[in-house]
Amino acid sequence: MTTEALRPDAILDLPAHEQAKQLRSSAVTSRALTEAALARVRAQETSLNAYITITDTEALEQADAADARLRSGNVAPLTGIPIGVKDLLSTKGVETTAASNMLRGFKPIIDCTVVAKLREAGAVFVGKTNLDEFAMGSSTEHSAYGATHNPWDLERVPGGSSGGSAATVAAGGVALSLGTDTGGSIRQPAALCGIVGLKPTYGRVSRFGVIAFASSLEQVGPFARDAEDAALLLGAIAGVDPQDATSAPVPVPDYTALLFGGLAGLRVGVPREFFVDGMEPGVRDAVEAAIKVFEDNGAIVDRDVTLPSVPAALPVYYIIAPSEASANLARYDGVKYGYRAEAETMWDEMEQSRGRGFGAEVKRRIFLGTYALSAGYYDAYYLKAQKVRTLIRREFAAAFASHDLLLTPCSPNVAFKLGEKVDDPLAMYLNDLCTIPVNIAGNPAMSIPCGFAEGLPVGLQLIGDMFSEPTLLRAAHAYGEITKFQERRPAFFGGHSS
Amino acid sequence: MPLTDDEVRHIARLARVGLSDDEVARAREQLSTILEHFELLNSYDVEGVPPTAQSFDLANVERDDVSRESPDRDTLLANAPRVDGPYVRVRAVLE
């Protein structure tokens, strides 16, 4: 039997760590792999709308540079690998819109630190992915560039806000992408698209050059189709950054080397507050089955864990995040950059620039934040929320004194229909019930595929102690190897390029 | 607690966001629903609990005071919506 070399299109179907092996053994060039990725991404765009900008020319230049590095042996783990980047991350000279009319045409003069690190590693950037405007939303419908569709069912949302990054990985356009997670914006779309998504510990990854939404909550993190790939990408972006004073001076472990510990002996808690009323039965069944897999493979499961303040996380979040957003978005005045309306006076011009430049959800959050911070309401809303935030943090810290991991559903529901919740802000906010508490506390968490309900993917959320990403990745890797849910792909996957 | 149209207009003014009358009415309705949900917080006792501003306890992060090169003027002006020679053009601040 002869072994035939895989075609670039087939190599694109592999996880990034396998793509890297093929690149290093010269079975494929980065240029061929990148051409395959660009062709597939372009072919899928008419159905998915996962990208705002596709950077063909730059990507092919980066691929050629990566090929030169691969020939010289000066390689990093991600050299030559095609990657998608959420359009909230500044890319030097490449339009960065935050999916807002406010920033249409804006070309940053810097790379954000995360992109600079990946550039240094020789990664190839195929484009800027779609999102809810300024990362505010849970469906990627609040984008000035149109909604992104879920590859499992094109009539449904991919989740959000990082929906474009999740959809392109689930569809096989790229094996890796970057998102940001302020209240669930990596984990919830990962769950709804049936892939792996990781929100790092607050401070683990630099936020420098990431368009700011809620500075005390957000982190950049990886989307991938398995834990090993998530480990690879997290390792490449993590670490302290002198440009971000909130980045943590904590050493970055070798995540890949720590993947292989298995599930035996892990002390796992199942906090009951996350199994909320109104949770879909199919989601509950899949999550319960996943907990059983942990138990059957030697994890010690404790069902008596309680985090009584977790139900307060949603109002805490919708006070703190909009308050921070109202301050962060004050910079968009139509003067130095961004959309500018034409009016007679300075104040009219500013109000009209902001009134027309921002979409409905962004304005809603600016108003919520402005209200919560305004005279007479500060103590009742903002200060109170910050105090309840302390209660939530304390309860997580107490839970991790005697557990290595908490397991919960990632989203109370599977992917919903486009248009179903877009005009009902509160119903949309309730999507993030299970993910928001983790941002409030600052802990790391992942969503990993754990089965299906009515043919749509369900995500299991793993929450870890501060800076315990190795434990999360180890558990995710073991669970993935046992269940193989990560190998299930939508009918839409790949194949759409000629 | 339901908001009034005037309160919504006041908030919009503070935030410097122009709103049409339609938008005011919709914002009043939606914001009132969300604020109602916030009342859940009243059932939590926070007597003596300090506030959390961020979750990783770093304080007074300092860097060495060294000068760095700034981006050049043309690069910075390239993103400005209205430019006049080497300046950003704005409406008169003082009448």
HADDOCK unambig.tbl for C-alpha pairs under 7 A between the chains (distance, minus, plus):
assign (segid A and resid 106 and name CA) (segid B and resid 79 and name CA) 6.16 0.50 0.50
assign (segid A and resid 107 and name CA) (segid B and resid 79 and name CA) 6.86 0.50 0.50
assign (segid A and resid 202 and name CA) (segid B and resid 55 and name CA) 6.89 0.50 0.50
assign (segid A and resid 202 and name CA) (segid B and resid 56 and name CA) 6.65 0.50 0.50
assign (segid A and resid 203 and name CA) (segid B and resid 56 and name CA) 6.95 0.50 0.50
assign (segid A and resid 216 and name CA) (segid B and resid 53 and name CA) 7.00 0.50 0.50
assign (segid A and resid 216 and name CA) (segid B and resid 54 and name CA) 5.09 0.50 0.50
assign (segid A and resid 245 and name CA) (segid B and resid 61 and name CA) 6.04 0.50 0.50
assign (segid A and resid 312 and name CA) (segid B and resid 40 and name CA) 6.84 0.50 0.50
assign (segid A and resid 312 and name CA) (segid B and resid 41 and name CA) 6.22 0.50 0.50
assign (segid A and resid 315 and name CA) (segid B and resid 37 and name CA) 6.85 0.50 0.50
assign (segid A and resid 315 and name CA) (segid B and resid 38 and name CA) 5.07 0.50 0.50
assign (segid A and resid 335 and name CA) (segid B and resid 80 and name CA) 6.48 0.50 0.50
assign (segid A and resid 335 and name CA) (segid B and resid 81 and name CA) 6.74 0.50 0.50
assign (segid A and resid 335 and name CA) (segid B and resid 90 and name CA) 6.84 0.50 0.50
assign (segid A and resid 336 and name CA) (segid B and resid 79 and name CA) 6.86 0.50 0.50
assign (segid A and resid 336 and name CA) (segid B and resid 80 and name CA) 4.57 0.50 0.50
assign (segid A and resid 336 and name CA) (segid B and resid 81 and name CA) 6.94 0.50 0.50
assign (segid A and resid 336 and name CA) (segid B and resid 88 and name CA) 6.88 0.50 0.50
assign (segid A and resid 337 and name CA) (segid B and resid 79 and name CA) 4.99 0.50 0.50
assign (segid A and resid 337 and name CA) (segid B and resid 80 and name CA) 4.36 0.50 0.50
assign (segid A and resid 337 and name CA) (segid B and resid 81 and name CA) 5.99 0.50 0.50
assign (segid A and resid 338 and name CA) (segid B and resid 81 and name CA) 6.78 0.50 0.50
assign (segid A and resid 340 and name CA) (segid B and resid 81 and name CA) 6.45 0.50 0.50
assign (segid A and resid 345 and name CA) (segid B and resid 91 and name CA) 6.05 0.50 0.50
assign (segid A and resid 346 and name CA) (segid B and resid 91 and name CA) 4.91 0.50 0.50
assign (segid A and resid 346 and name CA) (segid B and resid 92 and name CA) 6.44 0.50 0.50
assign (segid A and resid 346 and name CA) (segid B and resid 93 and name CA) 6.39 0.50 0.50
assign (segid A and resid 350 and name CA) (segid B and resid 16 and name CA) 6.78 0.50 0.50
assign (segid A and resid 351 and name CA) (segid B and resid 16 and name CA) 4.89 0.50 0.50
assign (segid A and resid 351 and name CA) (segid B and resid 17 and name CA) 4.55 0.50 0.50
assign (segid A and resid 351 and name CA) (segid B and resid 18 and name CA) 4.56 0.50 0.50
assign (segid A and resid 352 and name CA) (segid B and resid 17 and name CA) 6.75 0.50 0.50
assign (segid A and resid 352 and name CA) (segid B and resid 18 and name CA) 5.21 0.50 0.50
assign (segid A and resid 354 and name CA) (segid B and resid 17 and name CA) 5.24 0.50 0.50
assign (segid A and resid 354 and name CA) (segid B and resid 18 and name CA) 6.80 0.50 0.50
assign (segid A and resid 355 and name CA) (segid B and resid 17 and name CA) 4.78 0.50 0.50
assign (segid A and resid 355 and name CA) (segid B and resid 18 and name CA) 4.48 0.50 0.50
assign (segid A and resid 355 and name CA) (segid B and resid 19 and name CA) 6.16 0.50 0.50
assign (segid A and resid 364 and name CA) (segid B and resid 27 and name CA) 6.96 0.50 0.50
assign (segid A and resid 367 and name CA) (segid B and resid 11 and name CA) 6.19 0.50 0.50
assign (segid A and resid 367 and name CA) (segid B and resid 12 and name CA) 6.54 0.50 0.50
assign (segid A and resid 367 and name CA) (segid B and resid 15 and name CA) 6.98 0.50 0.50
assign (segid A and resid 370 and name CA) (segid B and resid 11 and name CA) 6.45 0.50 0.50
assign (segid A and resid 370 and name CA) (segid B and resid 15 and name CA) 6.40 0.50 0.50
assign (segid A and resid 371 and name CA) (segid B and resid 11 and name CA) 6.21 0.50 0.50
assign (segid A and resid 383 and name CA) (segid B and resid 51 and name CA) 6.74 0.50 0.50
assign (segid A and resid 386 and name CA) (segid B and resid 51 and name CA) 4.62 0.50 0.50
assign (segid A and resid 386 and name CA) (segid B and resid 52 and name CA) 5.13 0.50 0.50
assign (segid A and resid 386 and name CA) (segid B and resid 53 and name CA) 6.58 0.50 0.50
assign (segid A and resid 387 and name CA) (segid B and resid 46 and name CA) 6.23 0.50 0.50
assign (segid A and resid 387 and name CA) (segid B and resid 49 and name CA) 5.91 0.50 0.50
assign (segid A and resid 387 and name CA) (segid B and resid 50 and name CA) 5.76 0.50 0.50
assign (segid A and resid 387 and name CA) (segid B and resid 51 and name CA) 4.11 0.50 0.50
assign (segid A and resid 387 and name CA) (segid B and resid 52 and name CA) 6.25 0.50 0.50
assign (segid A and resid 388 and name CA) (segid B and resid 46 and name CA) 6.63 0.50 0.50
assign (segid A and resid 389 and name CA) (segid B and resid 52 and name CA) 6.09 0.50 0.50
assign (segid A and resid 390 and name CA) (segid B and resid 50 and name CA) 6.94 0.50 0.50
assign (segid A and resid 390 and name CA) (segid B and resid 51 and name CA) 6.08 0.50 0.50
assign (segid A and resid 390 and name CA) (segid B and resid 52 and name CA) 5.40 0.50 0.50
assign (segid A and resid 426 and name CA) (segid B and resid 34 and name CA) 6.48 0.50 0.50
assign (segid A and resid 441 and name CA) (segid B and resid 55 and name CA) 6.10 0.50 0.50
assign (segid A and resid 442 and name CA) (segid B and resid 55 and name CA) 5.22 0.50 0.50
